[in-house]
Amino acid sequence: MACLTLAGTAHGQVQTIHHGQVRTIHTDHFRITYFPGTESTARRVAEVAEEIFPHLAASFGYDDDYAPIHIVVFDDTDFGNGAADDYSNTVYFWASNLDWEIRGDHDWVKNVLTHEITHVLTIDKARKKWPFQFGLISVNRTNSNPDMTFDFPLYYLSTPKWWVEGIAQMGPYGVGWDTWDSHRDMLLRMAVLEDDLHTYEEMGTLSNRTGGYRGEMVYNQGFGLLIYMAQQYGRDKVNQLQEHIGLYSFEVAIKRVLGIGADQLYKDWVRFLKDQYSQQVAEIRSGGHFEGRPLDELNGGVLDFHPVYSPDGTKLAYITSENRDYRIPHLAIYDFETGEKTVLDDFVDTRISWSPDSDEIVFLRSKGGLNDIYIYNLE
């Protein structure tokens, strides 16, 4: 006797907000819901979504098989993000842009919206339209000695995290709305030169050592691996992966599309990166180098950035995560004359400015989801 148990749930829950008059813009392929005060953003979202849809649909074979995608636009906090729930065919978009130091600067609406729409299209294709998210095949034999039962769990999507995020970034990349920028290249380059790349297995999840800042490297390496794949095998091969994913393994798709195993693909990519970056380092070193004053006492965090000298040249203000998580940095001021460092413990991650007399620093700080201007007097 065999039975199949099915279940369907959304990937994440978003609280329903009942406030004011909610409106929806209908386009050919999208339904954009927005709240009071966000109409201009919602209309730009509608324009960008319709502009990008033909490109994505053609790339991922989605023209003849779609339902309207729902997009919900938020602007209730000074918070930048996007999210996609492929099972409910919904994209969540926050209007405030995100100035993130480990990625370069790009058009917020075009980049993030295209990324999230690509999530919906590619994952929807990859799951082969199974009418469930979780299933259980149960096979049992009764009235025997002994009775036996076997259960086989099923999940509608066997895709590693590196592919899910990498292919989503290939959406805006394919139309020039994103690039392999210098920030991403710096992270990948140093990981290669310091022998600190995620293994192929680590690229598949955000758990273990891939948490926190390391989690961003899953996104970064996934994007980089797919760009390499497109350059070596052709962009069409990248897009074909979603059509050949196995029931229990993504590696089946790599073998079917590229003709090599996932392990070999990873080894080839790492060898390519080592050759590329080693050559760059050799070219730089061949020109000699100049030594300045070491500032090891200032390099205490995963991120140390936005350094600004005071107008009188006696101090350096900068943002650092020091011994904290990279997502909660603070402002530090280093005095070159005394060697003392002043730290403002509260969260600060924006660019900073000095007053002309070098007595005050101006910066933004987010509290309660809202950004405000602050002035810090050194006296």
C-alpha positions as CSV (number, residue, x, y, z in Angstrom):
1,M,0.0,0.0,0.0
2,A,1.4,3.4,-0.9
3,C,0.1,6.9,-0.2
4,L,1.3,10.4,-1.0
5,T,0.9,13.1,1.6
6,L,1.2,16.7,0.4
7,A,1.6,20.1,2.1
8,G,1.9,23.6,0.9
9,T,3.1,26.6,2.9
10,A,4.6,30.0,2.1
11,H,8.3,30.5,2.5
12,G,7.8,33.5,4.8
13,Q,5.0,35.4,6.4
14,V,4.4,39.0,5.8
15,Q,2.0,40.8,8.2
16,T,-1.1,42.2,6.6
17,I,-1.4,45.9,7.2
18,H,-4.8,47.5,7.4
19,H,-4.2,51.2,7.3
20,G,-5.5,53.9,5.0
21,Q,-6.5,53.2,1.5
22,V,-4.6,50.4,-0.2
23,R,-4.6,50.6,-4.0
24,T,-3.4,48.2,-6.8
25,I,-2.0,49.0,-10.2
26,H,-2.9,46.4,-12.9
27,T,-0.5,45.9,-15.8
28,D,-0.2,43.1,-18.4
29,H,1.9,40.8,-16.2
30,F,1.8,42.4,-12.7
31,R,-0.4,43.6,-9.9
32,I,1.3,46.3,-7.8
33,T,-0.2,46.9,-4.4
34,Y,0.9,50.1,-2.6
35,F,0.0,52.1,0.5
36,P,-0.6,55.8,0.9
37,G,2.4,57.9,0.1
38,T,4.1,55.3,-2.2
39,E,2.2,55.9,-5.4
40,S,5.2,57.4,-7.3
41,T,7.4,54.5,-6.3
42,A,4.7,52.0,-7.2
43,R,4.3,53.5,-10.7
44,R,8.0,53.3,-11.3
45,V,8.0,49.7,-10.1
46,A,5.2,49.0,-12.6
47,E,7.2,50.6,-15.5
48,V,10.4,48.7,-14.6
49,A,8.6,45.4,-14.1
50,E,6.9,45.6,-17.5
51,E,10.1,46.7,-19.1
52,I,12.1,43.8,-17.8
53,F,9.5,41.0,-18.1
54,P,10.0,40.3,-21.9
55,H,13.7,39.9,-21.4
56,L,13.3,37.5,-18.4
57,A,10.5,35.6,-20.0
58,A,12.6,35.0,-23.1
59,S,15.6,34.0,-21.1
60,F,13.9,31.5,-18.9
61,G,11.2,30.2,-21.3
62,Y,8.3,31.8,-19.3
63,D,6.3,33.4,-22.1
64,D,3.4,30.9,-22.4
65,D,3.2,29.9,-18.8
66,Y,2.6,32.6,-16.3
67,A,0.1,34.1,-13.9
68,P,0.2,37.7,-12.8
69,I,3.0,38.4,-10.3
70,H,1.9,40.4,-7.3
71,I,4.3,43.1,-6.0
72,V,3.7,44.8,-2.7
73,V,5.5,48.1,-2.2
74,F,6.4,49.3,1.3
75,D,7.9,52.6,2.5
76,D,7.1,52.4,6.2
77,T,10.7,52.5,7.4
78,D,14.1,53.7,6.2
79,F,14.9,50.1,5.3
80,G,16.0,48.7,2.0
81,N,15.3,45.1,1.0
82,G,13.4,42.9,-1.3
83,A,11.9,39.4,-1.0
84,A,10.2,36.9,-3.2
85,D,7.8,34.0,-2.4
86,D,7.6,31.9,-5.5
87,Y,4.9,29.7,-4.1
88,S,2.4,32.6,-3.8
89,N,3.9,34.4,-6.8
90,T,4.6,37.5,-4.8
91,V,7.4,40.0,-4.6
92,Y,7.9,42.4,-1.6
93,F,9.7,45.6,-2.3
94,W,10.9,48.3,0.1
95,A,11.3,51.7,-1.5
96,S,14.3,52.9,0.5
97,N,17.6,52.0,-1.3
98,L,20.3,50.1,0.5
99,D,23.8,51.5,0.5
100,W,25.7,48.3,1.2
101,E,29.5,48.5,1.4
102,I,30.1,45.0,0.1
103,R,28.2,45.7,-3.1
104,G,28.6,48.4,-5.6
105,D,26.2,51.2,-6.4
106,H,23.3,50.4,-8.8
107,D,19.9,51.6,-9.7
108,W,17.8,50.4,-6.7
109,V,14.5,49.7,-8.4
110,K,15.9,48.2,-11.5
111,N,18.4,46.0,-9.7
112,V,16.4,44.7,-6.7
113,L,13.1,44.4,-8.5
114,T,14.6,42.4,-11.3
115,H,16.4,40.2,-8.9
116,E,13.2,39.3,-7.0
117,I,11.2,38.8,-10.2
118,T,13.9,36.5,-11.5
119,H,13.5,34.5,-8.2
120,V,9.8,34.0,-8.9
121,L,10.3,33.0,-12.6
122,T,13.3,30.7,-12.2
123,I,12.2,28.9,-9.1
124,D,8.7,28.5,-10.5
125,K,10.2,26.8,-13.5
126,A,12.6,24.8,-11.5
127,R,9.9,23.2,-9.3
128,K,8.1,21.8,-12.4
129,K,4.7,23.0,-11.3
130,W,4.4,20.4,-8.5
131,P,1.1,21.3,-6.6
132,F,2.8,21.0,-3.2
133,Q,5.9,22.1,-1.3
134,F,6.4,19.1,0.9
135,G,5.3,15.5,0.3
136,L,5.7,12.1,1.9
137,I,5.5,8.8,0.0
138,S,4.6,6.1,2.4
139,V,4.9,2.5,1.4
140,N,3.8,-0.2,3.9
141,R,3.1,-3.9,4.1
142,T,0.7,-5.2,6.6
143,N,-0.6,-8.5,7.7
144,S,2.9,-10.0,7.5
145,N,5.6,-10.9,9.9
146,P,6.9,-8.4,10.5
147,D,4.8,-5.4,9.2
148,M,7.0,-2.9,7.3
149,T,6.7,0.8,6.5
150,F,9.0,3.0,4.4
151,D,8.6,6.7,4.1
152,F,10.3,8.9,1.4
153,P,10.2,12.6,2.0
154,L,9.7,14.9,-1.0
155,Y,10.5,18.6,-1.4
156,Y,9.3,20.4,-4.5
157,L,12.6,22.2,-5.0
158,S,16.2,20.7,-4.9
159,T,18.3,23.8,-5.5
160,P,21.4,25.0,-3.6
161,K,21.5,28.5,-2.3
162,W,24.3,29.6,-4.6
163,W,22.2,28.9,-7.6
164,V,19.0,30.4,-6.2
165,E,20.8,33.8,-5.5
166,G,23.2,33.6,-8.4
167,I,20.6,33.1,-11.0
168,A,18.5,35.9,-9.5
169,Q,21.4,38.3,-10.0
170,M,21.9,37.1,-13.5
171,G,18.6,38.7,-14.3
172,P,19.6,42.3,-13.9
173,Y,23.2,41.4,-15.0
174,G,21.8,40.2,-18.4
175,V,20.3,43.5,-19.3
176,G,23.1,45.8,-17.9
177,W,21.2,46.7,-14.7
178,D,23.9,45.1,-12.6
179,T,27.6,44.4,-13.0
180,W,30.3,42.3,-11.5
181,D,31.5,45.4,-9.6
182,S,34.8,46.2,-7.9
183,H,33.3,45.4,-4.4
184,R,32.2,41.9,-5.3
185,D,35.5,41.3,-7.1
186,M,37.4,42.4,-4.1
187,L,35.6,39.9,-1.9
188,L,36.1,37.1,-4.3
189,R,39.7,38.0,-5.1
190,M,40.8,38.1,-1.4
191,A,39.0,34.9,-0.7
192,V,41.0,33.2,-3.5
193,L,44.3,34.8,-2.6
194,E,43.9,33.9,1.1
195,D,42.6,30.4,0.4
196,D,39.3,31.2,2.1
197,L,36.7,30.3,-0.6
198,H,33.6,28.5,0.4
199,T,33.7,24.8,-0.6
200,Y,31.0,23.7,-3.1
201,E,29.1,22.2,-0.2
202,E,29.3,25.4,1.8
203,M,27.9,27.4,-1.1
204,G,24.7,25.4,-0.9
205,T,23.5,26.7,2.4
206,L,23.7,29.7,4.8
207,S,24.3,27.6,7.8
208,N,27.5,26.8,9.8
209,R,30.4,29.0,8.9
210,T,28.5,30.6,6.1
211,G,26.4,32.7,8.5
212,G,26.7,36.4,9.0
213,Y,29.2,38.1,6.7
214,R,30.1,34.7,5.3
215,G,26.6,34.3,4.1
216,E,27.1,37.2,1.6
217,M,29.9,35.1,0.1
218,V,27.3,32.5,-0.8
219,Y,25.6,35.1,-2.9
220,N,28.9,36.4,-4.3
221,Q,30.3,33.1,-5.2
222,G,27.1,31.9,-6.7
223,F,27.0,35.0,-8.9
224,G,30.6,34.6,-9.8
225,L,30.3,30.9,-10.7
226,L,27.4,31.5,-13.0
227,I,29.2,34.4,-14.8
228,Y,32.1,32.0,-15.3
229,M,29.7,29.3,-16.6
230,A,28.2,31.8,-19.0
231,Q,31.7,32.8,-20.3
232,Q,33.0,29.3,-20.7
233,Y,29.8,27.4,-21.9
234,G,27.4,30.1,-23.0
235,R,24.6,32.0,-21.3
236,D,22.0,29.6,-22.7
237,K,23.6,26.8,-20.6
238,V,23.1,28.8,-17.5
239,N,19.4,29.3,-18.3
240,Q,19.0,25.6,-19.1
241,L,19.9,24.4,-15.6
242,Q,16.5,25.0,-14.2
243,E,14.9,22.7,-16.7
244,H,17.0,19.6,-15.7
245,I,17.0,19.7,-11.9
246,G,16.7,16.2,-10.4
247,L,14.1,15.1,-7.9
248,Y,16.7,14.9,-5.1
249,S,19.8,16.6,-6.5
250,F,20.7,19.8,-8.4
251,E,24.0,18.2,-9.5
252,V,22.0,16.2,-12.0
253,A,21.3,19.4,-13.9
254,I,25.0,20.4,-14.1
255,K,25.9,17.0,-15.5
256,R,23.0,17.0,-18.0
257,V,23.7,20.6,-19.2
258,L,27.5,20.9,-19.1
259,G,28.6,17.3,-19.4
260,I,30.7,17.4,-16.2
261,G,30.0,16.9,-12.6
262,A,29.6,19.7,-10.0
263,D,32.9,18.9,-8.4
264,Q,34.8,19.3,-11.7
265,L,32.9,22.5,-12.4
266,Y,33.9,23.9,-9.1
267,K,37.6,22.8,-9.5
268,D,37.8,24.3,-12.9
269,W,36.3,27.6,-11.7
270,V,38.7,27.8,-8.7
271,R,41.7,27.1,-11.0
272,F,40.5,29.9,-13.4
273,L,40.2,32.3,-10.5
274,K,43.7,31.5,-9.1
275,D,45.3,32.0,-12.4
276,Q,43.5,35.3,-13.0
277,Y,44.2,36.9,-9.7
278,S,47.7,35.6,-9.4
279,Q,48.5,37.3,-12.7
280,Q,47.0,40.5,-11.4
281,V,49.1,40.4,-8.2
282,A,52.3,39.7,-10.2
283,E,51.7,42.7,-12.5
284,I,51.2,45.0,-9.5
285,R,54.2,43.8,-7.7
286,S,56.4,44.1,-10.8
287,G,56.0,47.9,-10.5
288,G,57.4,48.0,-7.0
289,H,55.6,49.3,-3.9
290,F,55.5,52.2,-1.5
291,E,55.4,51.8,2.2
292,G,53.3,54.2,4.4
293,R,52.6,54.3,8.1
294,P,50.9,51.0,9.2
295,L,47.5,51.6,10.9
296,D,47.0,48.1,12.3
297,E,45.4,49.5,15.4
298,L,42.5,50.7,13.2
299,N,42.0,47.5,11.3
300,G,39.9,45.6,13.9
301,G,36.7,44.7,12.1
302,V,35.4,42.7,9.1
303,L,34.5,46.1,7.7
304,D,36.6,49.3,8.2
305,F,35.3,52.0,5.8
306,H,34.3,55.6,5.0
307,P,37.6,57.1,6.5
308,V,37.6,60.9,6.6
309,Y,40.5,63.1,7.8
310,S,39.6,66.1,9.9
311,P,40.3,69.4,8.2
312,D,43.3,70.1,10.5
313,G,44.8,66.6,9.8
314,T,45.0,65.5,13.4
315,K,42.2,62.9,13.5
316,L,40.6,60.2,11.4
317,A,36.9,59.3,11.6
318,Y,35.8,56.0,10.2
319,I,33.1,53.3,10.4
320,T,34.1,50.0,11.8
321,S,32.5,46.7,12.9
322,E,35.6,45.9,15.1
323,N,34.8,42.8,17.1
324,R,31.1,42.9,16.4
325,D,28.9,41.5,13.6
326,Y,29.7,43.3,10.3
327,R,26.0,44.4,10.1
328,I,26.2,46.5,13.3
329,P,29.2,48.9,12.8
330,H,29.8,52.1,14.7
331,L,31.7,55.4,14.4
332,A,35.3,55.6,15.7
333,I,37.6,58.7,15.8
334,Y,41.3,58.2,16.0
335,D,43.6,60.9,17.3
336,F,47.1,60.8,15.6
337,E,48.7,63.0,18.2
338,T,47.6,61.1,21.3
339,G,47.0,57.6,19.8
340,E,43.6,57.5,21.5
341,K,40.4,56.2,19.9
342,T,36.9,57.4,20.7
343,V,34.1,55.0,19.9
344,L,30.3,55.7,19.6
345,D,28.8,52.4,20.5
346,D,25.4,52.9,18.8
347,F,24.9,51.7,15.3
348,V,26.3,54.0,12.5
349,D,27.0,52.9,9.0
350,T,26.7,56.0,6.8
351,R,29.2,58.3,5.3
352,I,30.4,61.0,7.7
353,S,31.5,64.7,7.4
354,W,33.7,67.0,9.6
355,S,32.9,70.6,10.5
356,P,35.4,73.1,9.1
357,D,36.9,73.7,12.6
358,S,37.4,69.9,13.1
359,D,35.4,70.0,16.3
360,E,32.2,68.2,15.2
361,I,31.2,65.2,13.1
362,V,27.9,64.9,11.2
363,F,26.4,61.5,10.4
364,L,23.2,59.6,10.0
365,R,21.9,57.1,12.5
366,S,18.9,54.8,12.2
367,K,16.7,54.3,15.2
368,G,13.3,52.7,15.1
369,G,13.6,52.2,11.4
370,L,14.0,55.9,10.7
371,N,17.2,57.8,9.8
372,D,18.0,61.1,11.5
373,I,21.0,63.5,11.3
374,Y,23.3,63.6,14.3
375,I,26.1,66.0,15.3
376,Y,28.8,64.8,17.6
377,N,31.0,67.4,19.4
378,L,34.5,66.1,20.2
379,E,34.8,68.6,23.1
